[in-house]
Each structure stands twice: as C-alpha cells, then as structure tokens.
Amino acid sequence: MSQTETPTPSNFIRNFIQEDMKSNKWGGRVITRFPPEPNGYLHIGHAKSISLNFGMAAEFGGKCNLRFDDTNPLKEEVEYVESIKEDVKWLGFDWENREFYASDYFHQLYGFAVRLIEQGDAYVDSLSPEEIRKYRGTLTEPGKESPYRDRPVTENLDLFERMRAGEFEDGAHVLRAKIDMASGNLNMRDPTIYRIRKTAHHRTGDKWVIYPMYDYTHCLSDSLEGITHSLCTLEFEDHRPLYDWVLRTLEVYHPRQIEFARLNLSFTVLSKRKLIQLVEGGYVSGWDDPRMPTIQGFRRRGFTPESIRTFCERIGVAKRDSVVDLALLEHCLREDLNKRAPRVMGVLNPLKVVITNYPEGESEELEAVNNPEDPAAGTRQVPFSRELYIERDDFMEDPPKKFFRLAPGREVRLRYAYFIKCEEVIKDEDGAVVEVRCAYDPATRGGDAPDGRKVKATLHWVSAGHAIEAEVRLYDRLFNHPNPGAGKTDFTEHVNPKSLTVLKGCKLEPSLASAEPESLHQFERLGYFCADRRDSRPGRPTFNRSVTLRDQWAKIAQKGKK
C-alpha cells in the first residue's frame, strides 16, 4: 500500500449479508437492485449506490437488477432512461438480462391495491391535496382522520375502479393506506399510495391514468423481483416502517431494507433541484458540463470508471451522513492516470524560442518516454527544430531569487532534448517579450551534459514548425466554498467565476493530432487532460484538463500520519 493510499473501510452492509448467508436466511441467494427514477441524470452520489449494489452482489456470487422506478410520468423521459443505462455500463457494471421497470408491474400493483381495499387496509380519500396536508398534522401534533376514512369497502372499490377508468380529474381522489394518523412517524399517517395523473407514460402511453406512489411501488417491486437486500440511502430509514407494513399486510415475499449514508462531497451540490438550477440558470453549459458532478460531466472531464469505483470503495459505507473531501476523488484519478496516461508535451501559453546556432530548415527526431510508470508503454519520437515554443511563465527577464527557469544568461534543460542558454530577448513596441533567442549545446543531446554540469530547471516545449494548434479548457471547482449555500446564503453566490478558462492557440506536439475523443494524456508539468468527447476532432483536438498534478489529498494524508 502506498503512503497516500487509503485503506478500505469496514462495511456494515457486508456484515449483514454475511450473517444472512451463515443463517441461510435467503437460501444462499443475494439479489440487490439499483432503482433510479428516470427523471434526471445520474451524479457521483448515484455512483456510490451503483458500486455498492453491484459490488455486494458480485462479492457474494449474486445478481443485481437495474430497475427504473418510473411512476411519475410528469417528470420521466426516455432520454433519462438511456443516459442511466449508458452511465451504469460506463462505470463497468452489467445487469445482463435483468432490466426492469416499475411500469412492468402496474397490473400487479393495482391488484395489490384492490386487495388492501378488500382487507379494509386502504380507502379512497376525496379531500383536496391541501386538506390532506392540513389533516396530516406535524412532528409535534398528531394528524386528524379524514371524513372519508370509513367509507364502505364496496364504495372504495367502485371509486378506485372509476379512478382507473378516468372518470375523475387530477386531484379529485387518492387512494390511501389506512394505518395510524396518530403515529409519531409522518410516513405512517395514512400515506397516499395512488393518485390520478392524466399524463401519457413514456412506456405505457395512455393505458393508465392512475399511478402508484414511490414508497408503495418500491417495496412491492423488490418483492416481485425476489430482492434479498434492498439497499437504500439514509433518508429512507423513516420510510422503512411503511416498506415493512405494505409487505407484511399483503403477506408477500419480504426483502430486508438496509440504509446507508448518502454521499456528500465538498465544493459540490448533489441536490437534483440545485443541479437543474445550475443548468437552467446558465451557470454551466448542460448536464454533461465537465464542472457538473454528474457521471456524464465527470466522464467528459476525463475521470475514469476505475477512479470513480476506487473512490466509492475507499469512502466506504457509513450509517451517518458526513462530507467527503473532493480532494480524495481527485487523488483517485491521479493515481489511476499516473499508471496509464501517456506523457506528451503541450504549451498552453506559448512564447517563441529561436535556437540561433541550430541549422535553419533542419529538424531531428528525439526519443521521449511515453510513461515512466509503465515500461511497456515504450517511447515515441518528437521533432526538434530551430524554432520552438515554451510556456510564457517559464521565462522571466528580471527573475526573483527563487526563479530557476529561463532568464537572460541562464542555462536550462529542454525535456528529452538539449541544454539551451538565453542570449537575447526580443520585445514588441509596447515592451512585451515576443521572442527569446538562445544557443544550444549539441553535446547535451538527450538532456545530459557530458562534462557533468547541472542546471536547475527542465522545461517542456514543442517544435514550432511541427506543433498542432488546439483549444484547451482549464476547469477548476465549480464552487469556491466547501459547503455551497452554507447558512442562509444562496448556493449560487458561491459559484466560482474562475471555474473555466478557455485557452485558444495552444501548441501541442504532433502526436496529439490523432487523439481520439476521451483519450487521456498527461501534459508534462501541466496536469492530466482528456480529448473532449463532444467537441474534439481528429486534427482539430479540444482538450479538457481533468486534474492538475498537485495532489492535495496526498498532503492531507501525509499530514494526518504525523
């Protein structure tokens, strides 16, 4: 284990499953499910749930279903269904032939509702939505029973059938479970289990005009699929009594619901409402903007499935909410890319260098290492010529004491190439430096001096005549506060105005002309970059900075050991 590597925390869910396996509670079966609602794009918090559900099933030789809880046709779209499937596959998980939808069970769910009515455990309520909320009570005051609570079974059955037939408008009636209006748990105060929605469904069309509520649907879908362990985020802990009540009252197969803390990430918002506000308010370019915490956004920025899965594994599974430092996620990406990303040279803010004693019109090929962490990656040839580009920040005409890069009269090393020494500075009419003229030492080919002399800096560079031009986007954290919206502050006030810097006219080594979209590279000394999956084209690449080389988490981890 490396010095900065975080050990995998214990997993209380794993312990529960092990106990069930020992007692043969489920006949040796482990079946989990990932149940997204297709009303938006998945984010990094969902990645934790995906990794947990698929990971636990795989660990115990079980299966994990992908089930869409599509019970609200007002907000659900096929676009979201397809994006969710794409994201789960990209993360590296396979649900094989187990793709299910709550809408697959609409007939069974309706039948279960009829059974509850016949048993006297559900009734049609004709209070308005506002009245239902008023009758529900508060955390300190019990609710009040609806005047329709004791309708005869026959009347409830008739009204429910007429609701299904479309005789009533939205909001005219709902079907409620008859539990306990005085319960200390508000979820048990006669919760609504069906409502009228005269809206076409993305899978069932106009076949249904009544739709089951999530809490009612979720537990019965688990039951119908034979789920053994229903893993839910912590906000569903108060809903577990209702989950158990429905299954117990109907006397059907009863999975075990286990809650875990959801992922909270510093410098990030994961509320769907807030993410929508960012998109609709123009703070980002869309759901796949590389600054967004959506899986699509992380993918476009250059995060790898492996780095996200490693992150989810390292943060572990807790029973109480906490905030994970974004630096750990960035560390997981650096750790992954350090092993696999080929090294290349690119100059983002170019300054021209002319090697005055190098022959005009000539060039040569120099050998460069593709990845020092991977000997199998081999080497590549990079062209060198009389005219080069270096980073403008790598030159200062009047440098401070601790500046060791190029300056008048100073010698530095060019990576994989030669020692060069600055002899002349060319400025424009405004006094800005536009060109630096240097002499090179032919004896230092490859970057070492045969006489043993040393230099204090090594610069990256590209040959001016061979470089390709590209747009490079430098992304930083979307928020400049670790807890956006802390206190009474509107979270949008913490949007970082410098979260995106677009650089045009960047100069890259010619090998990047054929960079495939989503290909990952380390630009030496600058960070890890990804060819944009939307905008990059062969010969005309666009690169997004995935993460800088500076590893804050490594420093945090090292400091914690002292």
C-alpha positions as CSV (number, residue, x, y, z in Angstrom):
1,M,0.0,0.0,0.0
2,S,1.4,3.4,-0.9
3,Q,1.9,6.2,1.7
4,T,-1.1,8.1,0.4
5,E,-3.4,5.1,-0.2
6,T,-6.5,5.0,2.0
7,P,-7.4,1.5,3.3
8,T,-10.9,0.2,2.5
9,P,-13.1,1.0,5.5
10,S,-15.3,-1.8,7.0
11,N,-18.7,-2.3,5.5
12,F,-21.6,-2.9,7.9
13,I,-23.8,-4.0,4.9
14,R,-21.3,-6.7,4.1
15,N,-21.5,-7.9,7.7
16,F,-25.4,-8.1,7.4
17,I,-25.2,-10.1,4.3
18,Q,-22.5,-12.4,5.8
19,E,-24.8,-13.0,8.8
20,D,-27.7,-13.8,6.4
21,M,-25.5,-16.2,4.4
22,K,-24.5,-18.0,7.6
23,S,-28.1,-18.5,8.7
24,N,-29.2,-19.4,5.2
25,K,-31.9,-16.8,5.5
26,W,-32.4,-16.4,1.8
27,G,-31.3,-19.9,0.7
28,G,-27.9,-18.7,-0.1
29,R,-29.2,-16.0,-2.5
30,V,-28.0,-12.4,-2.8
31,I,-30.1,-10.2,-5.1
32,T,-29.8,-6.5,-5.0
33,R,-31.0,-3.7,-7.3
34,F,-30.1,-0.2,-8.4
35,P,-33.5,1.6,-8.7
36,P,-33.1,5.0,-10.3
37,E,-36.0,7.3,-11.1
38,P,-35.7,8.3,-14.8
39,N,-36.2,11.9,-14.1
40,G,-32.7,13.3,-14.5
41,Y,-29.1,12.4,-15.0
42,L,-27.1,10.3,-12.5
43,H,-24.5,12.0,-10.3
44,I,-21.5,10.9,-8.2
45,G,-23.8,10.1,-5.4
46,H,-25.6,7.5,-7.6
47,A,-22.2,6.1,-8.5
48,K,-21.7,5.2,-4.8
49,S,-25.1,3.4,-4.8
50,I,-24.4,1.6,-8.1
51,S,-21.0,0.5,-6.9
52,L,-22.5,-0.8,-3.6
53,N,-25.4,-2.7,-5.1
54,F,-23.5,-4.3,-8.0
55,G,-20.4,-4.7,-5.8
56,M,-22.1,-6.5,-3.0
57,A,-24.0,-8.8,-5.4
58,A,-20.7,-9.7,-7.2
59,E,-18.8,-10.3,-3.9
60,F,-21.3,-12.9,-2.8
61,G,-21.9,-14.5,-6.2
62,G,-25.3,-12.9,-6.5
63,K,-27.1,-10.7,-9.0
64,C,-28.0,-7.0,-9.2
65,N,-31.0,-5.8,-11.2
66,L,-31.4,-2.5,-12.9
67,R,-34.9,-1.3,-12.2
68,F,-36.4,2.1,-13.2
69,D,-38.9,3.4,-10.7
70,D,-41.0,5.1,-13.4
71,T,-44.1,6.0,-11.5
72,N,-44.3,9.8,-12.3
73,P,-45.0,10.4,-16.0
74,L,-44.8,14.2,-15.4
75,K,-41.0,14.1,-15.0
76,E,-39.8,11.0,-16.7
77,E,-38.3,10.7,-20.2
78,V,-36.7,8.1,-22.4
79,E,-33.7,10.4,-22.6
80,Y,-33.0,9.8,-18.9
81,V,-33.5,6.0,-19.2
82,E,-30.9,5.8,-22.0
83,S,-28.4,8.1,-20.2
84,I,-28.8,6.0,-17.0
85,K,-28.1,2.8,-18.8
86,E,-25.1,4.3,-20.6
87,D,-23.7,5.6,-17.2
88,V,-24.0,2.2,-15.5
89,K,-22.3,0.4,-18.3
90,W,-19.6,3.0,-18.5
91,L,-18.9,2.5,-14.8
92,G,-18.2,-1.1,-15.6
93,F,-21.4,-2.9,-14.4
94,D,-23.6,-5.3,-16.2
95,W,-27.2,-6.1,-15.3
96,E,-27.3,-8.8,-18.1
97,N,-30.9,-9.5,-18.9
98,R,-32.3,-8.1,-15.7
99,E,-33.6,-4.7,-16.8
100,F,-36.9,-4.0,-15.1
101,Y,-39.3,-1.1,-14.8
102,A,-41.9,-0.4,-12.1
103,S,-44.3,0.1,-15.0
104,D,-43.8,-3.6,-15.8
105,Y,-45.8,-4.2,-12.6
106,F,-48.6,-1.8,-12.9
107,H,-51.2,-4.6,-13.2
108,Q,-49.9,-6.4,-10.1
109,L,-49.6,-3.2,-8.2
110,Y,-53.2,-2.3,-9.0
111,G,-54.2,-5.8,-7.9
112,F,-52.4,-5.4,-4.6
113,A,-54.2,-2.1,-4.0
114,V,-57.5,-3.8,-4.6
115,R,-56.6,-6.4,-2.1
116,L,-55.7,-3.7,0.5
117,I,-59.1,-2.1,-0.1
118,E,-60.9,-5.5,0.3
119,Q,-59.0,-6.2,3.5
120,G,-60.1,-2.8,4.9
121,D,-56.5,-1.5,4.8
122,A,-56.9,1.2,2.2
123,Y,-59.6,3.7,1.3
124,V,-60.3,6.4,-1.4
125,D,-60.0,9.8,0.1
126,S,-61.8,12.8,-1.5
127,L,-60.0,15.5,0.5
128,S,-58.1,18.1,-1.6
129,P,-54.3,17.9,-1.6
130,E,-54.2,21.0,0.6
131,E,-56.7,19.4,3.1
132,I,-54.7,16.2,3.2
133,R,-51.6,18.1,4.1
134,K,-53.5,20.0,6.8
135,Y,-55.0,16.8,8.2
136,R,-51.7,15.1,8.3
137,G,-50.5,17.1,11.4
138,T,-47.0,18.0,12.3
139,L,-44.0,16.5,14.1
140,T,-45.4,17.6,17.4
141,E,-49.1,17.3,16.7
142,P,-51.0,14.1,15.6
143,G,-52.9,14.0,12.4
144,K,-56.7,14.0,12.0
145,E,-58.6,11.3,10.3
146,S,-60.2,12.0,7.0
147,P,-64.1,12.1,7.0
148,Y,-63.8,9.6,4.1
149,R,-61.6,7.1,6.1
150,D,-64.5,4.8,7.0
151,R,-66.1,4.5,3.6
152,P,-67.5,1.0,3.0
153,V,-65.3,-1.4,1.1
154,T,-67.8,-1.6,-1.8
155,E,-67.8,2.2,-2.2
156,N,-64.0,2.3,-2.1
157,L,-63.7,-0.5,-4.7
158,D,-66.2,1.3,-7.0
159,L,-64.4,4.7,-6.7
160,F,-61.0,3.1,-7.3
161,E,-62.2,1.4,-10.4
162,R,-63.7,4.6,-11.7
163,M,-60.4,6.4,-10.9
164,R,-58.7,3.9,-13.1
165,A,-61.4,4.4,-15.8
166,G,-60.6,8.1,-16.0
167,E,-63.9,9.4,-14.7
168,F,-62.2,11.9,-12.3
169,E,-59.8,14.8,-12.8
170,D,-56.3,15.0,-11.3
171,G,-56.5,15.6,-7.5
172,A,-60.2,14.7,-7.2
173,H,-59.4,11.5,-5.3
174,V,-56.4,9.5,-4.0
175,L,-56.1,6.0,-2.5
176,R,-54.6,6.0,0.9
177,A,-53.3,3.2,3.2
178,K,-55.3,3.0,6.4
179,I,-52.6,2.9,9.1
180,D,-52.4,5.4,12.0
181,M,-53.0,9.1,11.9
182,A,-51.5,9.5,15.4
183,S,-48.2,7.8,14.5
184,G,-45.1,9.6,15.5
185,N,-43.7,8.7,12.0
186,L,-45.5,11.0,9.5
187,N,-44.9,8.4,6.8
188,M,-47.3,6.1,8.6
189,R,-50.2,8.7,8.8
190,D,-52.4,7.1,6.1
191,P,-49.9,7.7,3.2
192,T,-51.2,8.1,-0.3
193,I,-50.4,5.1,-2.4
194,Y,-52.3,6.0,-5.7
195,R,-53.1,9.3,-7.4
196,I,-54.7,10.4,-10.6
197,R,-52.3,11.6,-13.4
198,K,-53.9,12.1,-16.8
199,T,-50.5,12.2,-18.5
200,A,-49.0,9.8,-21.0
201,H,-46.3,7.5,-19.7
202,H,-43.1,7.0,-21.6
203,R,-43.6,3.2,-21.7
204,T,-47.4,2.6,-21.2
205,G,-48.7,5.5,-23.1
206,D,-52.3,6.4,-22.2
207,K,-53.1,3.0,-20.8
208,W,-53.1,4.2,-17.2
209,V,-54.4,7.4,-15.7
210,I,-53.7,6.4,-12.1
211,Y,-50.1,5.9,-10.9
212,P,-48.7,4.3,-7.7
213,M,-46.6,6.3,-5.3
214,Y,-42.9,5.6,-4.9
215,D,-43.0,4.1,-1.4
216,Y,-45.8,1.7,-2.3
217,T,-44.2,0.7,-5.6
218,H,-40.6,0.3,-4.3
219,C,-41.3,-2.3,-1.7
220,L,-43.6,-4.4,-4.0
221,S,-41.2,-4.2,-6.9
222,D,-38.5,-5.5,-4.6
223,S,-40.8,-8.3,-3.5
224,L,-41.8,-9.2,-7.1
225,E,-38.2,-9.4,-8.2
226,G,-37.1,-11.6,-5.2
227,I,-34.7,-9.0,-3.9
228,T,-32.9,-10.1,-0.7
229,H,-31.2,-6.9,0.4
230,S,-32.8,-3.6,-0.5
231,L,-30.0,-1.1,0.0
232,C,-31.3,2.5,0.3
233,T,-29.8,5.8,1.3
234,L,-30.4,7.1,4.8
235,E,-33.4,9.3,4.1
236,F,-35.4,6.1,3.6
237,E,-34.8,5.0,7.2
238,D,-38.1,6.7,8.3
239,H,-39.8,5.0,5.3
240,R,-38.8,1.5,6.3
241,P,-41.9,1.0,8.6
242,L,-44.1,1.7,5.6
243,Y,-42.0,-0.6,3.5
244,D,-42.5,-3.4,6.1
245,W,-46.2,-2.6,6.6
246,V,-47.1,-2.9,3.0
247,L,-45.3,-6.2,2.6
248,R,-46.5,-7.6,5.9
249,T,-50.1,-6.5,5.4
250,L,-50.2,-8.1,1.9
251,E,-48.4,-11.2,3.2
252,V,-46.0,-11.3,0.3
253,Y,-42.2,-12.0,0.0
254,H,-40.4,-9.6,2.3
255,P,-36.8,-8.4,1.5
256,R,-34.6,-6.7,4.1
257,Q,-34.2,-3.0,3.7
258,I,-30.8,-1.6,4.9
259,E,-30.0,2.1,4.9
260,F,-26.6,3.7,4.4
261,A,-25.4,7.3,4.4
262,R,-25.6,9.1,1.0
263,L,-22.5,10.7,-0.5
264,N,-21.9,14.3,0.4
265,L,-18.9,15.9,-1.4
266,S,-17.2,19.1,-0.5
267,F,-17.3,22.0,-3.0
268,T,-20.3,20.3,-4.7
269,V,-24.1,20.2,-4.7
270,L,-25.9,17.0,-5.4
271,S,-29.5,18.1,-5.0
272,K,-31.4,17.5,-8.2
273,R,-33.2,20.8,-7.7
274,K,-29.9,22.7,-7.4
275,L,-28.4,20.9,-10.4
276,I,-31.4,21.8,-12.5
277,Q,-31.0,25.4,-11.3
278,L,-27.3,25.4,-12.4
279,V,-28.3,24.1,-15.9
280,E,-31.3,26.3,-16.4
281,G,-29.6,29.4,-14.9
282,G,-26.8,29.1,-17.4
283,Y,-24.1,28.6,-14.8
284,V,-23.0,25.6,-16.8
285,S,-23.4,24.6,-20.4
286,G,-25.5,21.5,-19.7
287,W,-25.8,18.3,-17.7
288,D,-22.5,17.0,-19.1
289,D,-20.6,20.1,-18.5
290,P,-17.2,18.9,-17.1
291,R,-17.8,21.0,-13.9
292,M,-21.0,19.2,-13.1
293,P,-21.0,16.3,-10.6
294,T,-23.0,14.2,-13.0
295,I,-21.4,10.9,-14.2
296,Q,-21.7,12.4,-17.7
297,G,-19.8,15.5,-16.6
298,F,-17.1,13.5,-14.8
299,R,-16.7,11.3,-17.9
300,R,-16.4,14.3,-20.2
301,R,-13.8,15.9,-17.9
302,G,-11.7,12.8,-18.1
303,F,-12.4,10.9,-14.9
304,T,-12.1,7.1,-15.5
305,P,-14.6,4.5,-14.3
306,E,-11.8,2.8,-12.4
307,S,-11.0,6.0,-10.5
308,I,-14.7,6.5,-9.5
309,R,-15.1,2.9,-8.4
310,T,-11.9,3.2,-6.4
311,F,-13.2,6.3,-4.8
312,C,-16.5,4.7,-3.9
313,E,-14.7,1.7,-2.4
314,R,-12.4,3.9,-0.3
315,I,-15.0,6.1,1.2
316,G,-16.8,3.0,2.4
317,V,-20.3,2.7,3.7
318,A,-21.4,4.6,6.8
319,K,-24.5,4.8,8.9
320,R,-24.3,8.6,9.4
321,D,-24.0,11.4,7.0
322,S,-20.6,13.1,6.5
323,V,-18.8,15.1,3.9
324,V,-16.1,13.6,1.8
325,D,-13.3,15.8,0.6
326,L,-13.3,16.3,-3.1
327,A,-9.5,16.1,-3.0
328,L,-9.8,12.3,-2.4
329,L,-11.8,11.8,-5.6
330,E,-9.1,13.8,-7.5
331,H,-6.4,11.8,-5.8
332,C,-8.0,8.5,-7.0
333,L,-8.0,9.9,-10.6
334,R,-4.3,11.0,-10.4
335,E,-3.4,7.6,-9.0
336,D,-5.1,5.8,-11.9
337,L,-3.9,8.1,-14.7
338,N,-0.3,8.1,-13.4
339,K,-0.2,4.4,-14.3
340,R,-1.8,4.6,-17.6
341,A,-1.8,8.0,-19.2
342,P,0.9,8.6,-21.9
343,R,3.1,11.6,-21.3
344,V,3.1,14.3,-24.0
345,M,4.2,17.9,-24.3
346,G,2.0,20.8,-24.9
347,V,2.4,24.6,-24.4
348,L,-0.7,26.4,-23.3
349,N,0.6,30.0,-23.3
350,P,3.3,29.9,-26.0
351,L,6.4,32.0,-26.1
352,K,8.6,31.6,-29.2
353,V,12.2,30.5,-28.7
354,V,14.7,30.6,-31.6
355,I,17.9,28.4,-31.3
356,T,20.2,30.7,-33.2
357,N,23.0,28.2,-33.7
358,Y,20.7,25.4,-34.9
359,P,20.7,25.0,-38.7
360,E,17.9,26.7,-40.5
361,G,15.4,24.4,-42.3
362,E,16.6,21.3,-40.5
363,S,14.9,19.2,-37.8
364,E,15.6,15.9,-36.0
365,E,13.7,13.3,-34.0
366,L,14.3,12.9,-30.3
367,E,13.3,9.9,-28.2
368,A,10.7,10.6,-25.5
369,V,9.4,8.2,-22.8
370,N,5.7,7.6,-23.0
371,N,5.2,6.7,-19.4
372,P,7.9,6.1,-16.8
373,E,5.5,4.3,-14.6
374,D,4.8,1.7,-17.4
375,P,7.9,0.3,-19.1
376,A,5.7,-1.5,-21.6
377,A,4.4,1.9,-22.9
378,G,7.7,2.4,-24.8
379,T,8.9,5.6,-26.4
380,R,7.9,8.0,-29.2
381,Q,9.7,10.4,-31.5
382,V,9.3,14.1,-31.0
383,P,10.5,16.6,-33.6
384,F,13.1,19.3,-32.7
385,S,13.9,22.3,-34.8
386,R,15.4,25.8,-34.7
387,E,12.1,27.4,-33.6
388,L,10.3,26.2,-30.5
389,Y,7.6,27.2,-28.1
390,I,7.9,27.2,-24.3
391,E,5.5,28.3,-21.7
392,R,5.5,32.1,-21.2
393,D,5.6,31.5,-17.5
394,D,8.9,29.6,-17.9
395,F,10.7,32.8,-18.8
396,M,11.4,36.0,-16.8
397,E,13.5,38.9,-18.0
398,D,14.2,40.0,-14.4
399,P,13.6,36.9,-12.3
400,P,13.3,36.9,-8.5
401,K,15.8,34.9,-6.4
402,K,14.0,31.6,-6.4
403,F,13.0,31.5,-10.1
404,F,15.2,28.9,-11.7
405,R,13.7,28.7,-15.2
406,L,14.8,30.5,-18.3
407,A,16.2,34.0,-17.9
408,P,18.9,36.2,-19.7
409,G,22.3,34.5,-19.4
410,R,20.8,31.4,-17.8
411,E,21.0,27.8,-19.0
412,V,18.2,25.3,-18.7
413,R,17.4,21.8,-20.0
414,L,14.7,21.1,-22.6
415,R,13.0,17.9,-21.8
416,Y,14.5,15.0,-23.9
417,A,16.5,17.5,-25.9
418,Y,19.3,19.9,-25.2
419,F,20.6,22.5,-22.8
420,I,19.9,26.0,-24.1
421,K,21.1,29.4,-22.8
422,C,19.2,32.6,-23.3
423,E,21.3,35.2,-25.2
424,E,18.8,37.8,-26.4
425,V,15.2,39.0,-25.7
426,I,13.0,40.4,-28.4
427,K,10.2,42.8,-27.5
428,D,7.3,44.5,-29.4
429,E,6.7,48.2,-29.5
430,D,4.8,48.0,-26.2
431,G,7.7,46.4,-24.4
432,A,6.2,42.9,-24.2
433,V,8.5,40.0,-24.7
434,V,7.6,38.2,-28.0
435,E,10.7,36.1,-28.7
436,V,13.6,34.7,-26.8
437,R,16.8,33.8,-28.7
438,C,19.0,31.1,-27.3
439,A,22.1,29.0,-28.1
440,Y,22.0,25.2,-27.7
441,D,24.8,22.8,-26.7
442,P,24.8,19.9,-29.3
443,A,26.8,17.8,-26.8
444,T,23.8,17.7,-24.4
445,R,21.5,15.7,-26.8
446,G,19.1,13.7,-24.7
447,G,19.2,16.2,-21.8
448,D,22.6,15.5,-20.1
449,A,25.9,17.3,-20.2
450,P,29.0,15.0,-20.8
451,D,31.1,17.4,-18.7
452,G,28.7,16.8,-15.7
453,R,27.5,20.4,-15.4
454,K,24.0,20.7,-13.9
455,V,21.0,23.0,-14.5
456,K,18.2,23.8,-12.1
457,A,15.2,23.6,-14.4
458,T,13.8,21.3,-17.1
459,L,11.3,22.9,-19.4
460,H,8.7,21.2,-21.7
461,W,8.5,22.5,-25.3
462,V,7.2,21.8,-28.8
463,S,8.7,22.4,-32.2
464,A,7.0,25.4,-33.8
465,G,7.0,24.0,-37.3
466,H,5.5,20.7,-36.3
467,A,3.1,21.7,-33.5
468,I,-0.6,21.5,-33.9
469,E,-2.9,24.2,-32.6
470,A,-5.7,23.3,-30.1
471,E,-8.2,24.7,-27.7
472,V,-7.6,23.8,-24.1
473,R,-10.2,24.2,-21.3
474,L,-8.9,24.6,-17.8
475,Y,-11.6,23.5,-15.3
476,D,-11.5,24.3,-11.6
477,R,-14.0,23.6,-8.9
478,L,-17.5,24.9,-9.7
479,F,-17.8,26.4,-6.2
480,N,-15.3,28.4,-4.2
481,H,-16.8,27.3,-0.8
482,P,-16.6,23.8,0.6
483,N,-20.3,23.9,1.6
484,P,-22.1,25.9,-1.1
485,G,-25.1,27.7,0.3
486,A,-23.9,27.4,3.9
487,G,-26.1,29.2,6.3
488,K,-28.7,31.4,4.6
489,T,-26.6,32.1,1.6
490,D,-28.0,31.2,-1.9
491,F,-25.7,28.4,-3.1
492,T,-25.3,30.2,-6.5
493,E,-23.5,33.0,-4.7
494,H,-20.6,30.5,-4.2
495,V,-20.3,29.7,-7.9
496,N,-16.6,30.1,-8.8
497,P,-16.3,32.7,-11.5
498,K,-12.9,31.2,-12.5
499,S,-14.2,27.6,-12.8
500,L,-13.5,27.7,-16.5
501,T,-10.7,29.3,-18.5
502,V,-10.7,28.7,-22.3
503,L,-7.2,28.9,-24.0
504,K,-7.1,29.1,-27.7
505,G,-3.9,28.9,-29.8
506,C,-2.3,26.3,-27.6
507,K,0.6,24.4,-29.2
508,L,0.8,20.7,-28.8
509,E,3.2,18.0,-30.0
510,P,2.1,16.5,-33.4
511,S,1.3,13.1,-31.9
512,L,-1.9,14.6,-30.5
513,A,-3.3,15.4,-33.9
514,S,-4.9,11.9,-34.0
515,A,-6.0,11.9,-30.4
516,E,-9.3,10.0,-30.1
517,P,-12.2,11.6,-28.1
518,E,-11.9,10.6,-24.5
519,S,-8.3,9.7,-24.8
520,L,-6.3,10.7,-21.7
521,H,-2.8,12.2,-21.5
522,Q,-0.5,13.8,-19.1
523,F,0.7,17.1,-20.4
524,E,4.1,17.2,-18.7
525,R,4.3,19.6,-15.8
526,L,0.7,20.8,-16.5
527,G,-1.7,18.1,-15.5
528,Y,-3.9,15.4,-16.9
529,F,-6.0,16.2,-20.0
530,C,-8.8,14.5,-21.9
531,A,-9.8,14.9,-25.5
532,D,-13.3,16.3,-25.3
533,R,-15.9,13.6,-26.3
534,R,-18.2,16.2,-27.8
535,D,-16.0,18.8,-29.5
536,S,-12.7,17.1,-30.3
537,R,-12.0,16.1,-33.9
538,P,-9.0,14.4,-35.5
539,G,-6.5,17.1,-36.5
540,R,-8.5,19.6,-34.5
541,P,-8.5,18.5,-30.9
542,T,-10.1,20.1,-27.9
543,F,-8.7,19.1,-24.5
544,N,-10.2,19.4,-21.1
545,R,-8.0,19.5,-18.0
546,S,-9.1,16.6,-15.8
547,V,-7.0,17.5,-12.8
548,T,-3.8,19.2,-12.0
549,L,-0.6,17.4,-10.9
550,R,-0.7,19.0,-7.5
551,D,-2.2,16.3,-5.1
552,Q,-3.9,18.0,-2.2
553,W,-5.1,14.7,-0.8
554,A,-1.6,13.2,-0.6
555,K,-0.6,16.2,1.5
556,I,-3.6,15.8,3.7
557,A,-3.0,12.1,4.2
558,Q,0.7,12.6,4.9
559,K,-0.1,15.4,7.4
560,G,-2.6,13.1,9.2
561,K,0.2,10.5,9.8
562,K,2.5,12.9,11.6
